[in-house]
Structures are given as C-alpha cells and as structure tokens.
Amino acid sequence: MKKNVKTLDKKVALFCGALQLPFVARDCLIAQGYDVYTIGLKNFFDPALKPDLVIRLGGGGTAARECKRRGIKNLVFVGALGHVNLSDVRPDVWSMSVFMRVLANQKGDDSMLCTVINGIESKGFKILGIQELCPELTFSPGVQTREKPTKDDQKIIDRAVQVSKMIGAEDIGHSTVVDRQVLAVEAAEGTAEMFKRVIAIKNRGRARKPSGVFAKMTKPKQNLRIDLPAIGVDTVRDVVAARLRGIVVNAGTCLVIDRAAVLATADKAGIFIVAL
C-alpha cells in the first residue's frame, strides 16, 4: 500500500516569497506536526516572518548545505516572486547547473519551473506542493458562499473556464475576467494591475449592477508543486470594486489565504465563490 507523504518525513524546508501565503503555510504545517525550517528569499519575504535562514535568488548552495546538515529532503515553495528577471540572479556554484538548465528552457513560466524542479531534485531533494501537505488550504468542490450563481452566472462561468484553459494552455497566466465578453486576461503585469484595467472598463460603462466573474485557475499542464494560484481577502475586495458577481477557482489546487476571512468578506459583499 502506498504511504501518504505525511507519514514518511516530518522535516520540511519552506522557501518563502512575498505576501501572506508563507505565514499561512508555515502555521498550517506546524499545526500538523511538521518540523518546519523557514528560508526567506531576500528582497521578497516579509521581515515579520523571521525566517531561520535568508538566501538570495541563486543562493541555493547555502540552503542545500543547511538542509542536508539538518536531514531535510522535502522542500516546499510558497509566496509570490512576480516575473523574475534572470539577469538579476547571481547563481552560486551549487545553483549554476540549475540556472543553465533554465536558460536553455525559456519557453514560458511553466517550462522554466519544471526545469527548476528537475534540477533541484537531481541533487537529492524532493519538492512537494503545499496543497499535498495542507489540503485545507484549498476549497473542496462546490459553492462556498451563501450567494449562489444564477443560470446566467453559470453561462459566464462556463465561458470563463473555457478562456482560462485557452490562456493556460499558452502559458499566459492564471487569471481572467469575463462578462458578456472577455474583459481582461492576466499577463506579466499581475492580477492587481489586471483588476485596475477591469475597474476602468467597468467605470466607463453605464451598467451599475454587478455582472461577470473572475476566474483564477491552474493551467491545463501546470506542474502543481510551485506557483499555484491563490486568492485572499484582497481578491474579494477587487472583485467587489470591479462590480463582478463572483469568483471561480479550481478545487484542490487554488490556495485560499485565510479562508474564514475570505468567506466572511464574500458573504458580506453578496458575491459567490465556486470551486470546480
């Protein structure tokens, strides 16, 4: 019988980028009995995290030596990095082979991340998705809120899912906003900037009644161990500001930062959240 990963090794190194997900992931892992060694990525992590170790991007050798010294083989990566400029990465000797693989596979975020994973795992480590260890950080399938989608909403949801699959297949981004037409897709600017465009479009229109949905979904062939999409309270607030009806995400693979606050904010605003 195949053993659950949780029973194999309780030591985990948590590599932390920006925003709140590193805090949520660390606390969840600790609550489940994991021995968590936090590693902050310089210029990205929130100083309030107070990580055990800080490294720069490209400083994998320092982290690898410390993990091996502590008997840590399982690695988890969480938190935003944005679109990293590879010219700003100064790889150490340990990281150079991984870096050279990445340079040879600059075909988009997905191919680069797969290359990074393969390169790191070739050195004796195992990269795990946070949702594997903490499934409670994701939604189960179904409507999560008091507000339910109408039949008209469902048609727009279906269209948003279709568009998400199309942009995901081309490795463009995780997010799209669809109303009667496609209002925006996320590209290099990120979700927050995409919402600014949507709000501007909505403000130019005459309709004031909320309509349309925001979809934040994994890409069809995405490696699910790094760079999972996530939503939080700020996402809900952006959806309300854009006068949208709701949010659609993947069940099991879209992370939720502070679930209770997300659902409370959505319920108060009268929007729906659906996990498919």
SETORKOL-169981 format. One line per field, with one value per residue: residue in one letter; chain; x, y, z of N, C-alpha, C in turn; residue number from 1. Coordinates in steps of 0.001 Angstrom, whole numbers, plus 524288, in hexadecimal, padded with zeros to 5 digits. Example, Ala and Ser with C-alpha at 12.3 -4.5 7.8 and 13.67 -1.06 7.14 Angstrom:
2
r: A	S .
c: A	A .
n_east: 83386	83232 .
n_north: 7E9C6	7F736 .
n_up: 81E78	81BA8 .
ca_east: 8300C	83566 .
ca_north: 7EE6C	7FBDC .
ca_up: 81E78	81BE4 .
c_east: 83390	83264 .
c_north: 7F31C	8001E .
c_up: 81E78	81EBE .
k: 1	2 .
This chain:
276
r: M	K	K	N	V	K	T	L	D	K	K	V	A	L	F	C	G	A	L	Q	L	P	F	V	A	R	D	C	L	I	A	Q	G	Y	D	V	Y	T	I	G	L	K	N	F	F	D	P	A	L	K	P	D	L	V	I	R	L	G	G	G	G	T	A	A	R	E	C	K	R	R	G	I	K	N	L	V	F	V	G	A	L	G	H	V	N	L	S	D	V	R	P	D	V	W	S	M	S	V	F	M	R	V	L	A	N	Q	K	G	D	D	S	M	L	C	T	V	I	N	G	I	E	S	K	G	F	K	I	L	G	I	Q	E	L	C	P	E	L	T	F	S	P	G	V	Q	T	R	E	K	P	T	K	D	D	Q	K	I	I	D	R	A	V	Q	V	S	K	M	I	G	A	E	D	I	G	H	S	T	V	V	D	R	Q	V	L	A	V	E	A	A	E	G	T	A	E	M	F	K	R	V	I	A	I	K	N	R	G	R	A	R	K	P	S	G	V	F	A	K	M	T	K	P	K	Q	N	L	R	I	D	L	P	A	I	G	V	D	T	V	R	D	V	V	A	A	R	L	R	G	I	V	V	N	A	G	T	C	L	V	I	D	R	A	A	V	L	A	T	A	D	K	A	G	I	F	I	V	A	L .
c: A	A	A	A	A	A	A	A	A	A	A	A	A	A	A	A	A	A	A	A	A	A	A	A	A	A	A	A	A	A	A	A	A	A	A	A	A	A	A	A	A	A	A	A	A	A	A	A	A	A	A	A	A	A	A	A	A	A	A	A	A	A	A	A	A	A	A	A	A	A	A	A	A	A	A	A	A	A	A	A	A	A	A	A	A	A	A	A	A	A	A	A	A	A	A	A	A	A	A	A	A	A	A	A	A	A	A	A	A	A	A	A	A	A	A	A	A	A	A	A	A	A	A	A	A	A	A	A	A	A	A	A	A	A	A	A	A	A	A	A	A	A	A	A	A	A	A	A	A	A	A	A	A	A	A	A	A	A	A	A	A	A	A	A	A	A	A	A	A	A	A	A	A	A	A	A	A	A	A	A	A	A	A	A	A	A	A	A	A	A	A	A	A	A	A	A	A	A	A	A	A	A	A	A	A	A	A	A	A	A	A	A	A	A	A	A	A	A	A	A	A	A	A	A	A	A	A	A	A	A	A	A	A	A	A	A	A	A	A	A	A	A	A	A	A	A	A	A	A	A	A	A	A	A	A	A	A	A	A	A	A	A	A	A	A	A	A	A	A	A	A	A	A	A	A	A .
n_east: 8034A	8021D	808AD	80489	809F4	80B36	80D90	81781	81FF3	82213	827B4	8294F	82D63	829E7	82907	82823	82129	81B3F	81072	804FD	803E1	80CBF	80C83	802D6	80439	80CDF	808B6	8009F	80601	80BFF	803E8	800A8	80854	81203	81FD4	82478	82D0F	82FB2	83294	8360C	83486	83CBE	8399F	82F75	82929	820DD	825BC	8213C	81F91	82867	83086	837F6	840CC	846AD	84792	84CBF	846C0	84B78	85284	85311	85A19	85D11	85392	85215	85A8A	85845	84E97	8513E	857F5	850D8	84AF0	842AE	83AA1	83187	82BB9	82486	81E77	81993	81224	812C6	81AB1	81A2C	81D3B	828F0	834D8	83E3D	84824	84AC2	84CFD	8568D	85CD6	86243	86CC1	867EB	85DE5	85F78	85EAD	85400	85077	854B9	84F01	84529	846C9	847B0	83DB9	835E2	82A6D	82178	81A3C	816F5	81D51	8270B	82606	8247B	82E3A	83486	830C5	8338C	83E54	8411D	83D61	843D9	84C63	84AB1	8422F	83457	8299D	81DDB	81030	80962	7FED1	7FE35	801A2	7FBDD	7F01E	7E79A	7E914	7E47A	7D89F	7CDD6	7C619	7BB40	7B149	7B576	7B187	7A6FC	7A16D	79CCB	79FFC	7986A	790A4	793B6	79D38	7A28A	7A3F9	7AB4B	7B34B	7B5F1	7B9F1	7C261	7C8A0	7CB22	7D0FA	7D919	7DE06	7E1B7	7E8E6	7EF68	7F379	7FA1F	8015B	80043	7FB5B	7F4F8	7EB6F	7DEEA	7D4E7	7C7BE	7BC5D	7B19F	7B81A	7C5D0	7CC8D	7D68A	7E34D	7ED05	7FA26	80794	806FC	801DF	7F7C2	7F32A	7F4F4	7EF81	7E543	7E413	7E325	7D9C3	7D2AE	7D339	7CEE3	7C4C9	7C13C	7C01A	7B75A	7A923	7A2FC	7A027	79DAF	7A2BF	7A9E6	7AF79	7BB4A	7C6B1	7D113	7DA1E	7E326	7E9DF	7F36A	7F174	7F9A3	7FFED	80A70	8080F	80D90	812C5	81057	80530	7F84E	7F1F5	7E861	7E39A	7DF09	7E0A4	7DF26	7D45D	7D0C6	7D45C	7CE34	7C455	7C5B9	7C6B3	7BCDA	7B8FC	7B275	7B62A	7BFBA	7C77B	7CE5E	7D82B	7D534	7DC80	7E642	7E797	7EC5B	7E7EF	7E875	7E6F6	7DC60	7D2D9	7D1BC	7D15C	7C7FC	7C0D4	7C1C3	7BE96	7B436	7AFD6	7B07B	7AA14	7AD23	7B043	7B7F2	7BD48	7C1F2	7C7AC .
n_north: 7FB54	80899	81262	81DBD	82A5E	83019	82934	82629	82D4F	8372D	84031	84C56	855CC	8629A	86B05	8785A	88244	88E68	89589	8907D	885A7	87F2F	88014	87B7A	87164	86DC1	86DC1	86694	85D51	85BE1	85A7F	850CA	84A8D	84ABF	84C75	857EF	85EE8	86B50	872C6	87E91	885E6	88F0B	89C84	89A89	894E2	8977B	89EBF	89D24	892B4	88DF3	88627	87A05	879B7	881CB	88361	887A2	88871	87E9E	87B8F	870F9	86997	86BA2	869D7	85F45	85A33	85C38	85757	84CDD	84B3F	84B72	842FD	843DA	84111	84314	84D57	85935	86311	86FA1	87B90	8881D	88B92	89159	89538	89101	89707	8911D	894DA	899D6	89260	88C64	881BC	8784E	86ED5	86513	866E2	868E0	860FB	85F08	868E1	869D3	86249	86708	87000	86B34	86832	86FFB	87130	874EE	876E2	86D19	86527	86885	867BC	85CFD	859AC	85DEC	85826	84DD3	84EF2	85158	84869	8410A	841B2	83C64	83F5C	840A3	846A1	84B6D	84E2A	85806	8564A	84BA6	848E7	84F38	84EB6	85439	85E69	86062	860C8	857E7	85182	85906	862D3	86CE3	874D8	87CBD	881DE	87DBC	87979	87E16	87936	87F36	882E0	87966	87718	87EA5	87BA5	871F9	8758B	87B68	8738F	86E2D	875D1	876FD	86D4F	86E17	876B4	872BC	869D5	86E6C	87231	87C3A	88146	880A2	8854A	88AA8	89382	89331	897A5	89B0D	89AC3	897DD	89E88	8A011	89A35	89487	89833	89AE9	8A300	8A06E	89CCF	8A4FB	8AE32	8AB68	8ABA3	8B662	8B9D7	8B4F4	8B9C9	8C3FF	8C289	8BF40	8C82D	8CEF4	8CB99	8CB49	8C4D5	8C1B2	8B997	8AE2C	8A501	89A18	89232	88EE2	886D3	87E4B	875B4	8695F	86607	85DDD	8562F	857C5	856D7	852FB	85530	85E50	86C05	86CD5	871DC	87BA0	880BB	88B65	893E5	89DB3	89B64	89978	8A36D	8A8FD	8A475	8A7C4	8B2A7	8B316	8B130	8A6EA	89A6E	89172	8876C	87D8F	871ED	867AC	85BC7	85668	85960	8640A	86D3B	87211	87D18	87F6D	87AE7	87BFE	886E9	889C2	88500	889CC	8943C	8938A	89005	8987F	8A006	89BEB	89594	88A30	87E88	8748C	867BD	85F49 .
n_up: 80000	7FCBC	80382	80A49	807EF	810E6	818CC	8171F	81885	82124	820BC	81AF0	811CF	81012	8062C	8048D	7FE40	7FAEC	80113	80814	80807	80B0F	8163E	818AD	81491	81A56	824AD	82389	82114	82A37	83163	82E64	831D4	82D0C	82C1F	829B4	82202	81F22	813ED	80F56	803B3	7FF42	7FE2A	7FBBB	80365	80E82	818F4	822C9	82367	82739	8241D	82501	81F1A	8157B	80806	7FBB4	7EEF0	7E727	7EE50	7F145	7F4E5	7FF46	8048A	801E0	806B3	8113C	81259	8107A	818E0	820D5	81EAD	817A8	80D34	807C8	800F1	80077	7F924	7FA58	7F8E1	7F290	7E78B	7DEEE	7D1CD	7CF92	7CC41	7C56C	7C3BA	7CCB2	7D3C5	7DB42	7DA96	7E37B	7E451	7E62A	7E267	7D801	7D032	7D005	7CD20	7C30F	7BDCE	7BE2C	7B807	7AE7B	7ACAB	7AB04	7A8E0	7ACC0	7B8E0	7BD27	7B883	7BBE6	7C6D1	7C803	7C4C7	7CCA2	7D54A	7D243	7D1C8	7DC40	7E166	7DD29	7E336	7EC28	7F242	7F584	7F00F	7F4B4	7F346	7FA25	7FB73	7FBC5	80593	80BFD	80A07	80D7C	80B1E	801EB	7FA0F	7FACF	7F0BC	7EBCF	7EF26	7F735	7FD24	802CC	7FB06	7EEBF	7E1BC	7D6F2	7CC09	7C379	7C744	7C76C	7BCEE	7BA63	7C102	7BC7B	7B30A	7B6B7	7BAFE	7B1F1	7AC92	7B3B6	7B2ED	7A8D2	7A922	7B0A0	7ABDD	7A4E8	7AB87	7AFF7	7B8B6	7C58B	7C75E	7C3D4	7BF87	7BCF0	7B6DF	7B017	7A829	7A65C	7AF7F	7B387	7B416	7BC01	7BB08	7BA4D	7C176	7CAB6	7D42A	7DA1C	7D442	7CB64	7CF23	7D0A4	7C672	7C3C7	7CAA9	7C6E7	7BCF4	7BFB2	7C4CA	7BCAA	7B7F1	7B759	7BD6A	7CA7B	7D09F	7D67C	7CED3	7C7F4	7C984	7D0F4	7CE04	7D36B	7D0B7	7CFC9	7C60D	7BAAC	7B934	7C193	7CAAB	7D735	7E02C	7E225	7E223	7E2BF	7E036	7E83D	7F11B	7F8F9	8034A	7FEDF	7F46E	7F40B	7F69A	7EDF5	7E627	7E945	7E831	7DD81	7DA7E	7D8B3	7D826	7DCEB	7E08D	7DACE	7DCC0	7DC88	7E2AF	7ECF8	7E8E8	7E86F	7F0D9	7FD2F	8046D	81141	8130D	81907	81A11	80F92	80C21	812D2	80FC8	80561	806AE	80C04	80455	7FCE7	7F482	7ECA7	7EE7F	7E777	7E69F	7DDC8 .
ca_east: 80000	8051E	80872	803BE	80EDD	80B87	80F9E	81CCE	823EF	81F98	82B26	82824	82F80	825FB	82B64	82408	8212D	81878	80AF6	8035C	803A8	810A3	80AB5	7FE93	80667	81012	8055D	7FDC5	809AF	80D3E	7FF3E	80039	80CA4	816CF	82460	824F1	831A0	82E15	836CD	8340F	8371E	83E30	836D5	82A1C	8262F	81F69	82931	81E53	81FBF	82CFE	83222	83CA9	84529	8457B	84B1B	84B45	845A1	85079	855CC	85124	85E1E	85CAF	84EEA	852E4	85E17	85599	84A94	853D2	859EB	84C5A	84833	83DDC	83A7B	82CBB	82BB0	81F93	81F30	814BF	812D6	8136A	81FA8	81957	82021	82E66	8387E	8429A	84D15	84BD2	84E38	85C23	85D0E	86719	86E9D	863F9	8594F	860CE	85CB3	84E66	84FE6	855EA	84A7B	840FE	8481B	846DC	83829	832B3	825E5	81CF7	81AC2	81650	821EF	82B59	82535	8258D	833E5	83684	82F6F	836C2	843BD	841BA	83C91	8485B	85061	84957	83DCA	82F1F	82647	81860	80C70	8072C	7F990	7FEB8	8026D	7F7BC	7EBA6	7E3C6	7EA1A	7E1A2	7D304	7CB6E	7C28B	7B617	7B095	7B79F	7AF33	7A140	79F95	79D5A	79FB3	7938C	79174	796CD	7A28B	7A4EE	7A5BD	7B01F	7B740	7B7AE	7BD32	7C73C	7CBC9	7CD10	7D51D	7DD7E	7E0D0	7E46D	7ED8F	7F2E4	7F62C	7FE38	804D1	7FFE5	7FA4D	7F101	7E6A6	7DBFB	7CFDE	7C413	7B6F4	7AF4B	7BCB0	7CA91	7CE35	7DC30	7E63C	7F1CF	7FF18	80C24	80623	7FFD8	7F220	7F17E	7F4D2	7EB43	7E068	7E3C3	7E113	7D442	7CFBF	7D2EC	7CB1C	7BF9C	7BFC5	7BEA6	7B23E	7A47B	7A0A6	7A234	79C72	7A716	7A987	7B48B	7BE24	7CC65	7D2DE	7DFA4	7E350	7EEC7	7F3F2	7F050	7FE22	8034A	80CA3	80524	810D3	814B6	80D6E	7FF8B	7F532	7EFE3	7E4F4	7E33D	7DB38	7E17C	7DCA9	7CEC2	7CFEF	7D507	7C99B	7C014	7C6E5	7C5D9	7B742	7B83E	7AECB	7B893	7C4F2	7C7B9	7D3A7	7D897	7D520	7E11E	7EB3E	7E7FF	7ED1D	7E494	7EB39	7E336	7D754	7CE78	7D134	7CFC6	7C26E	7BDD2	7C1CB	7BB50	7AEC2	7AE30	7B00D	7A619	7AF3C	7B0E1	7BCE8	7BC3E	7C68C	7C659 .
ca_north: 80000	80D6E	81582	8235C	82D32	8322E	8253A	824C9	830ED	83BD1	844AD	84F2E	85B0B	865E0	86F84	87C48	88719	892EB	89597	88DD8	87FF7	87C8D	87FD3	877AA	86C35	86C44	86C97	861C6	858F6	85B2C	8585C	84B40	847A8	84AEB	84F69	85B8D	86257	86F60	8754A	8833B	8878B	89483	8A08C	898E0	8934A	89B63	89E35	89B4E	88D02	88C79	880EA	877BE	87AB6	88537	882C0	88A8A	88519	87CC0	879E1	86BDF	8667A	86C81	8670F	859A3	85855	85C67	85341	847C8	84AF7	84A8B	83E42	84567	83FBF	8451C	85300	85B86	8687D	872A2	8813B	88A7D	88DA7	8947C	8935C	891F4	89832	88D7F	897AF	89BA2	88DDA	88B2F	87C70	87648	86A34	860F8	86844	869FE	85D08	85FFE	86DC7	868D6	85F82	86AD9	8733A	8681A	866D3	874A4	870C7	87687	875C4	8678E	86224	86A1D	8658E	8575E	8591F	85EF3	8539E	8495F	8500E	850DB	842F8	83DF6	84243	83934	8416F	83FAC	84B3A	84A09	8526D	8590C	8540D	8461C	84880	85236	84F2F	857EF	86398	860BA	85FCE	8533E	85314	85AFF	86853	86D9A	87975	87CE4	88367	8798E	87B5A	87D5C	876AD	882CC	882AD	8746F	87793	881BC	8784A	86E3A	8786C	87CCD	86ED0	86D28	8799D	875B3	868D9	86FEB	879D0	86F53	8666B	8718F	873DE	881EC	882D6	87DA9	88844	88D43	895BE	8928A	8995A	89995	899E6	89775	8A3D3	8A055	89595	895F5	89720	89BE6	8A72A	89E4E	89D0F	8AA19	8B1DB	8A9CC	8ADA4	8BC02	8BA68	8B367	8BDED	8C86C	8C117	8BF43	8CD99	8D19E	8C9AC	8CD7B	8C118	8C1DE	8B4A4	8AA7D	8A0C5	89807	88F18	88E91	88169	87D8D	87010	8670E	8651C	85858	852B5	85A2F	853DD	854DD	85563	863AF	87035	86C07	8769F	87C5A	8852F	88D14	89806	8A1D7	899A1	89A6A	8A912	8AA99	8A2A8	8AB5B	8B7BC	8B286	8B021	8A1AF	89745	88D5C	88549	877F9	86FE1	861F7	85908	8534C	85B5F	869B5	86E0E	87605	87F83	880E7	8792D	87E32	88C72	889FC	883B9	88DD0	898ED	89267	88FDA	89DD3	8A2F1	8997F	89316	8848D	87BEE	86F3E	86483	85B2B .
ca_up: 80000	7FC4F	8083C	809C1	80888	8162D	81C56	81599	81A59	82353	82034	8161E	81119	80D8C	8038A	804FB	7FB43	7FD07	802A4	80CE1	807A7	80E57	81BA7	818F2	81399	81EE2	82925	8225B	82183	82FBF	833F0	82D00	83429	829F8	82DED	82549	821C3	81B75	81106	80CC0	7FEE4	8000F	7FB27	7FAAE	807FD	81263	81D81	82756	82366	82A5A	82269	8275E	81B94	8110E	8038D	7F705	7EA77	7E520	7F2AD	7F2E4	7F778	804EB	8065D	8013A	80ACB	81646	81258	8110B	81E31	8243B	81D07	814F1	807A6	80574	8004F	7FED0	7F776	7FA8F	7F8DA	7ED69	7E5B3	7DA41	7CD37	7D0E7	7C810	7C621	7C3A1	7D200	7D709	7DB77	7DCAD	7E5AD	7E18C	7E69E	7DF44	7D291	7CC90	7CF83	7CA3B	7BD91	7BBAF	7BD80	7B383	7A9C1	7AC36	7ABD6	7A574	7AFD4	7BE71	7BE66	7B703	7BF44	7CC06	7C7AA	7C47E	7D1E4	7D885	7D0B3	7D33A	7E1E9	7E2FF	7DB73	7E73F	7F0AC	7F537	7F36F	7F076	7F593	7F31D	7FF4B	7FBB5	7FD15	80B32	80EA4	80678	80F98	808DF	7FCF7	7FA70	7F88E	7EC7F	7ED14	7F077	7FC67	7FF94	80317	7F5CD	7EAE3	7DC57	7D410	7C6FA	7C044	7C958	7C5F7	7B783	7BA6B	7C371	7B87E	7AF51	7B966	7BB52	7ACAA	7AB7B	7B727	7B0A1	7A41C	7AA75	7B389	7A82A	7A27F	7AFC6	7B053	7BE15	7C867	7C87A	7BFAE	7C109	7B89D	7B7A3	7AB15	7A4EF	7A97D	7B0DD	7B470	7B5AA	7BEC4	7B866	7BD9B	7C54D	7CF89	7D4FA	7DC16	7CFE7	7C7FB	7D168	7CFA0	7C127	7C3D1	7CD57	7C344	7B8E5	7C211	7C602	7B7D3	7B643	7B9DD	7C111	7CFC9	7D325	7D5E5	7CB04	7C672	7CD5D	7D0FC	7CE4D	7D4CD	7D001	7CE23	7C075	7B983	7B9D4	7C57B	7CEF5	7DBBD	7E4DD	7E2D6	7DF81	7E272	7E0EA	7ED84	7F1FA	7FE5C	80436	7FAFA	7EF95	7F48D	7F661	7E87F	7E34C	7EAB0	7E5C8	7D7DE	7D9CF	7D697	7DB30	7E000	7DFA9	7D9C3	7DD6F	7DC78	7E7B0	7EE2E	7E6EF	7E92C	7F66E	7FFA0	808CC	81552	8110B	81BF5	818B2	80A14	80BB9	8158C	80C80	800D6	80861	80D3C	7FF6B	7F9A1	7EFD0	7ED47	7ED4F	7E5AC	7E586	7D9F8 .
c_east: 80370	80462	80777	808DC	80F88	80E04	81562	820E9	8214F	82326	82A47	82B03	82B91	8289D	82725	82504	81DDE	812E2	809EE	80380	807E6	80F04	8069D	800B1	809A5	80CAA	80257	80149	80AFB	808A7	7FE9A	804EC	811A8	81AFC	825EC	829BD	8307F	832D2	83477	8373A	837EA	83B80	8313C	82706	8251C	822DF	8266A	81E4A	82427	82EDF	83716	8418A	84358	8497F	8494A	84996	84ACF	8541D	8544A	85519	85DE3	85811	84FB4	85664	85B59	85161	84D01	855E3	85592	8493C	8430F	83E56	835BE	82CB2	8264D	8208E	819E6	81607	8143E	81906	81EDB	81C38	825D8	83198	83D59	847DE	84E96	84D3F	85412	85CD0	8625C	86884	86A7A	85F75	85A72	85E8C	856D6	84D70	850E1	8517C	84605	84203	8470E	84120	834A7	82E26	820E6	81DA7	81A91	81B32	82691	82ACD	8262F	82B66	83666	83585	832F6	83C70	844AF	84134	8410D	84CC4	84ECA	844E6	838A4	82BD4	8209E	814FB	80A0C	801BA	7F9B7	7FF01	7FE21	7F30C	7E780	7E4B8	7E787	7DBD5	7D1AE	7C7A8	7BD51	7B5F4	7B21F	7B4C3	7A943	79EEA	7A0B1	79D2F	79A4A	794BC	794AA	79C76	7A556	7A6DE	7AADF	7B48F	7B96E	7BB48	7C274	7CADE	7CE35	7D19B	7D9F1	7E0B5	7E3F0	7E95B	7F170	7F5FA	7FA9B	80207	804E3	7FF13	7F601	7EBA6	7E41C	7D6F7	7CC57	7BEC0	7B40B	7B38B	7C15B	7CC8C	7D41B	7DE5A	7EB40	7F68B	80380	80B26	80421	7FA13	7F04A	7F116	7F086	7E609	7DFD2	7E18C	7DB42	7D0EA	7CF1D	7CEEC	7C58D	7BDBC	7BE34	7B935	7ADCA	7A246	7A346	7A11B	7A0FA	7A5FA	7AF0A	7B733	7C406	7CDDD	7D8B1	7E096	7E8BC	7EEC0	7F35E	7F4D7	801EF	80571	80A74	80860	81305	81102	807AC	7FCC1	7F309	7EC2E	7E4E4	7DF18	7DBD5	7DF0B	7D6D8	7CD96	7D08F	7D051	7C4EF	7C0ED	7C5E7	7C028	7B658	7B4B0	7B18E	7BDDF	7C46C	7CD6D	7D38F	7D824	7DA3E	7E648	7EBA8	7E840	7E9AC	7E75B	7E735	7DDA2	7D2C0	7CD88	7CF70	7C9ED	7BF0B	7BD76	7BE53	7B582	7ACB5	7AD41	7ABF6	7A828	7AFD3	7B682	7BBA0	7C168	7C4E8	7CA79 .
c_north: 804E1	810B8	81B38	82622	82F26	82E42	82427	8283B	835EC	840A6	8473F	85467	85E29	86AB7	8739D	8811B	88B2A	891A0	891E9	887E4	87D3C	87C0D	87B86	8721E	86A55	86AA0	86781	85CFF	857D0	858AF	8528E	84813	8478D	84E20	852F6	85F0D	8666B	87216	879DC	88494	88D6F	8981D	89F06	897D5	897F4	89AA8	89C3D	89555	88AF3	886FB	87F16	878ED	87E4D	8843C	8864B	886A8	8838C	87AF1	87491	86890	866EB	86978	8612C	85778	85827	85834	84DE0	84713	84996	845AE	83F5F	84414	8421A	84B15	854C0	8613B	86B41	87879	88345	88C31	8915F	89206	894DB	892FF	894D8	89042	899AA	89733	88CBC	885C4	87B1A	87142	865E2	861F2	868BC	86600	85DA5	864CE	86CF0	865D3	8634F	86E36	8705F	866D7	86B7A	874BE	87295	874E8	86FFA	8646B	86381	867BE	85FAC	85651	859FE	85A3B	84F01	84A24	84F60	84B2F	83F73	83E18	83FA9	83B38	83FF1	8448A	8497F	84EE2	8532D	856A9	84E2B	84558	84B2D	852E8	852FE	85D7D	8643E	85FC7	85A62	85500	85524	860D4	8690D	871B9	8790C	87E45	87F01	87BDA	87A69	87A6B	87A22	882E7	87DBC	87486	87A93	87EA7	87473	870D1	879CF	8781C	86D8D	870CF	87870	87134	86A88	872F4	87681	86BC1	8693A	873C7	879D2	883A1	87F90	8803C	88A82	88F6F	89599	8948B	89794	898BE	89945	89CFF	8A43D	89AEB	89781	89486	89874	89FDD	8A526	89F6E	8A275	8AE1A	8B07A	8ABE9	8B384	8BCFF	8B91D	8B7A4	8C2AD	8C75D	8C15E	8C4DB	8D0B1	8CFF7	8CC1C	8C9E5	8C16F	8BCD2	8B0D8	8A641	89EF5	89516	88FB9	888DF	88148	877B1	86E36	86625	85F44	85490	854B0	85638	85626	8553A	85AD3	8675D	86EFA	8714A	876DA	880FE	8867A	8914F	89C68	8A068	89AC6	8A039	8AB29	8A913	8A637	8B0AC	8B7A4	8B154	8AB05	89E97	89336	88BA0	87F79	87644	869F9	85FD9	85613	85581	86150	86AA7	87283	87819	881B7	87FE4	87BD7	883DE	88D18	8890F	887CE	892C9	89837	8926F	89559	8A105	8A0A5	89740	88D3B	882EA	8764D	86C78	85FF0	856DD .
c_up: 80000	80134	806EC	80AE1	80E1F	819EA	81B4E	81826	81C2F	82318	81AE3	8162A	80DEF	80B5D	802C1	801A1	7FE01	7FEB2	80746	80CA6	80AE2	81413	81C4C	8184D	81839	8237A	8285D	8230A	82739	8329D	832D3	82ED9	83108	82CB7	82960	825E4	81D94	81911	80E00	807F1	7FF1F	7FC20	7F9D4	7FFAF	80B8F	8173A	82269	827AD	826E2	828F9	8252A	82428	8173E	80CC9	7FF22	7F2D2	7E7FA	7E966	7F4C1	7F5C9	7FD59	8072B	80616	80584	81019	8169F	81318	81692	82206	822B7	81A46	80F25	804E1	80579	7FE6F	7FD8E	7F789	7FA6A	7F37C	7EC69	7E126	7D5AB	7CDF1	7CC07	7C8E4	7C61E	7C910	7D5B0	7D6AE	7DDDD	7DF0A	7E2C6	7E19D	7E2E5	7D972	7CEC5	7CBBE	7CC27	7C468	7BAF6	7BA89	7B8B0	7AE65	7A8D1	7AD51	7A7F4	7A826	7B56E	7BF9E	7BD25	7BA75	7C4B6	7CC19	7C781	7C9CF	7D570	7D743	7D255	7D909	7E39C	7E135	7DF71	7EC5C	7F402	7F296	7F44C	7F0C0	7F512	7F885	7FFC7	7FCCB	802F8	80E4C	80B00	8086C	80DB9	80389	7FE03	7F864	7F449	7EE87	7EE0F	7F62C	7FF9E	7FFEF	7FDC6	7F1F2	7E566	7DA00	7CF00	7C35C	7C212	7C773	7C057	7B739	7BCF0	7BF77	7B48A	7B1C2	7B9E5	7B60C	7AB55	7AEC9	7B4FB	7ABD9	7A574	7AD8B	7AFFB	7A572	7A68B	7B050	7B5F7	7C075	7C865	7C3A0	7C200	7BC45	7BA41	7B2C0	7A701	7A88F	7AA8C	7B194	7B56B	7B83A	7BB7E	7BC33	7C1E9	7CA7D	7D04A	7D69E	7D7B6	7CC07	7CA03	7D090	7CA2D	7C0F5	7C650	7C9C6	7BEF5	7BB08	7C322	7C12D	7B5EE	7B94B	7BE14	7C666	7D2BB	7D256	7D1D7	7C9AF	7CAD9	7CCA8	7D194	7CF74	7D4DD	7CE5D	7C840	7BF51	7BA6D	7BDF8	7C95A	7D404	7E0B1	7E5F5	7DFF6	7DEBC	7E2DF	7E671	7ED93	7F7C9	7FEE0	8003E	7F5B9	7EFB3	7F419	7F0D4	7E533	7E465	7E810	7DFF0	7D688	7D6CE	7DA37	7DE96	7DE17	7DE80	7D9FD	7DCAC	7E1FA	7E854	7EC73	7E6E3	7EF11	7F85D	80479	80C96	8136D	813C6	81A79	8130E	80996	80E69	81245	807B9	80250	8098D	80847	7FBC9	7F495	7F0D6	7EC3B	7EC09	7E499	7E210	7D9F1 .
k: 1	2	3	4	5	6	7	8	9	10	11	12	13	14	15	16	17	18	19	20	21	22	23	24	25	26	27	28	29	30	31	32	33	34	35	36	37	38	39	40	41	42	43	44	45	46	47	48	49	50	51	52	53	54	55	56	57	58	59	60	61	62	63	64	65	66	67	68	69	70	71	72	73	74	75	76	77	78	79	80	81	82	83	84	85	86	87	88	89	90	91	92	93	94	95	96	97	98	99	100	101	102	103	104	105	106	107	108	109	110	111	112	113	114	115	116	117	118	119	120	121	122	123	124	125	126	127	128	129	130	131	132	133	134	135	136	137	138	139	140	141	142	143	144	145	146	147	148	149	150	151	152	153	154	155	156	157	158	159	160	161	162	163	164	165	166	167	168	169	170	171	172	173	174	175	176	177	178	179	180	181	182	183	184	185	186	187	188	189	190	191	192	193	194	195	196	197	198	199	200	201	202	203	204	205	206	207	208	209	210	211	212	213	214	215	216	217	218	219	220	221	222	223	224	225	226	227	228	229	230	231	232	233	234	235	236	237	238	239	240	241	242	243	244	245	246	247	248	249	250	251	252	253	254	255	256	257	258	259	260	261	262	263	264	265	266	267	268	269	270	271	272	273	274	275	276 .
